[in-house]
Amino acid sequence: MSILLEARHIQFSVSEHKSSFFAPPRKTVLQDVSLHVAERETLGIVGSSGSGKSTLSRILTGLLKPEKGEVLFQGQALRDTAGQVRKDVRPHIQMIFQDPQGALDPRQTIRQIVKEPLHQTPLSTEEKERRVRQALTDVALPVDAADRYPRMFSGGQRQRIAIARALVTRPSVIIADEAVSALDVSTQAVVLNLLMDLQNRYGLSYIFVSHDLAVIRHISHRVAVLDGGRIVETGPTVSVLDHPQHPTTRALIDASL
Ligand SMILES: Nc1ncnc2c1ncn2[C@@H]1O[C@H](COP(=O)(O)OP(=O)(O)OP(=O)(O)O)[C@@H](O)[C@H]1O
């Protein structure tokens, strides 16, 4: 399997205090994080609250720039020499956020929401409309959903809308940050199975970030355990979760029982 997305020696810190006469102390959020996801593979990233999962997701999609280290897409740097995410790569990496309610603009129709990632593309109006219809069909929403508003849908349906928006650019990799955490357990299973079907159909890769080990076990081929901004353990999901080597992994497993 060839590597699709790779992070090398990522470092990121934030200033702890907003303003100070002296240079404020900085808190390290990510330290020397290296990982990769191959084509058609799902990498789970698990860690407790504050371990750096969301920051890492944002760096992998290009929303945040790492202080040190780099992200590569198909072996090429994600950013150009000016530090901007390369325009040709942007459509290939999409993100699904946690909160389906907050992530969807309540004033926009589903058509506007799903079409939004196509704004910067040279596709014709007809092709954009065709893509929206296809994406809604892919996530098993009726095509007439396009003219409705987010409030008219359940939590699970809103997360399908977020998935449709991620699919509309025909990405190679989707970074899902706590994508099913706001859903009840049975809706979680339906959405996870939908994501796995889409992976088989379109050969997608996922980086699936979650604090929930049951979710990670369900969907991930490999898992990386994040603790205090470092990866402390990584390997095939079954071996890491059934035979944990690191105390952090054991503590996460104990806490989930
Ligand atoms: N912009 C920022 N300013 C200040 N602190 C930040 C900032 N971004 C992240 N942090 C801190 O970095 C740490 C990691 O945050 P991050 O949101 O990446 O963790 P997380 O694992 O996703 O946590 P959670 O599961 O609670 O969302 C936290 O202690 C957080 O407070």
The ligand as an SDF file (V2000), in Angstrom:
LIG
                    3D

 31 33  0  0  0  0  0  0  0  0999 V2000
   -5.0500   28.3100   20.4130 N   0  0  0  0  0  0  0  0  0  0  0  0
   -4.7740   27.7930   21.6070 C   0  0  0  0  0  0  0  0  0  0  0  0
   -4.5470   28.5900   22.6750 N   0  0  0  0  0  0  0  0  0  0  0  0
   -4.2790   28.0750   23.8850 C   0  0  0  0  0  0  0  0  0  0  0  0
   -4.2180   26.7490   24.1360 N   0  0  0  0  0  0  0  0  0  0  0  0
   -4.4440   25.9070   23.1250 C   0  0  0  0  0  0  0  0  0  0  0  0
   -4.7470   26.3660   21.8100 C   0  0  0  0  0  0  0  0  0  0  0  0
   -4.9130   25.2840   21.0060 N   0  0  0  0  0  0  0  0  0  0  0  0
   -4.7340   24.2090   21.7890 C   0  0  0  0  0  0  0  0  0  0  0  0
   -4.4420   24.5710   23.0580 N   0  0  0  0  0  0  0  0  0  0  0  0
   -4.1630   23.6770   24.1930 C   0  0  0  0  0  0  0  0  0  0  0  0
   -3.4560   22.5640   23.6920 O   0  0  0  0  0  0  0  0  0  0  0  0
   -3.8850   21.3510   24.2890 C   0  0  0  0  0  0  0  0  0  0  0  0
   -4.3570   20.3850   23.2250 C   0  0  0  0  0  0  0  0  0  0  0  0
   -5.5780   20.8740   22.6660 O   0  0  0  0  0  0  0  0  0  0  0  0
   -6.4300   20.0300   21.6000 P   0  0  0  0  0  0  0  0  0  0  0  0
   -7.7310   20.7350   21.4330 O   0  0  0  0  0  0  0  0  0  0  0  0
   -5.6000   19.7990   20.3920 O   0  0  0  0  0  0  0  0  0  0  0  0
   -6.6270   18.6670   22.3860 O   0  0  0  0  0  0  0  0  0  0  0  0
   -7.7030   17.5200   22.1760 P   0  0  0  0  0  0  0  0  0  0  0  0
   -6.9910   16.2400   22.4270 O   0  0  0  0  0  0  0  0  0  0  0  0
   -8.3880   17.6820   20.8670 O   0  0  0  0  0  0  0  0  0  0  0  0
   -8.7200   17.8060   23.3590 O   0  0  0  0  0  0  0  0  0  0  0  0
  -10.3130   17.6030   23.3980 P   0  0  0  0  0  0  0  0  0  0  0  0
  -10.5430   16.1310   23.2130 O   0  0  0  0  0  0  0  0  0  0  0  0
  -10.6840   18.0820   24.7660 O   0  0  0  0  0  0  0  0  0  0  0  0
  -10.8810   18.4420   22.3000 O   0  0  0  0  0  0  0  0  0  0  0  0
   -4.9540   21.7310   25.3010 C   0  0  0  0  0  0  0  0  0  0  0  0
   -4.3480   21.8370   26.5680 O   0  0  0  0  0  0  0  0  0  0  0  0
   -5.4260   23.0900   24.8110 C   0  0  0  0  0  0  0  0  0  0  0  0
   -5.8890   23.8530   25.8930 O   0  0  0  0  0  0  0  0  0  0  0  0
  1  2  1  0
  2  3  1  0
  2  7  2  0
  3  4  2  0
  4  5  1  0
  5  6  2  0
  6  7  1  0
  6 10  1  0
  7  8  1  0
  8  9  2  0
  9 10  1  0
 10 11  1  0
 11 12  1  0
 11 30  1  0
 12 13  1  0
 13 14  1  0
 13 28  1  0
 14 15  1  0
 15 16  1  0
 16 17  2  0
 16 18  1  0
 16 19  1  0
 19 20  1  0
 20 21  2  0
 20 22  1  0
 20 23  1  0
 23 24  1  0
 24 25  2  0
 24 26  1  0
 24 27  1  0
 28 29  1  0
 28 30  1  0
 30 31  1  0
M  END
$$$$
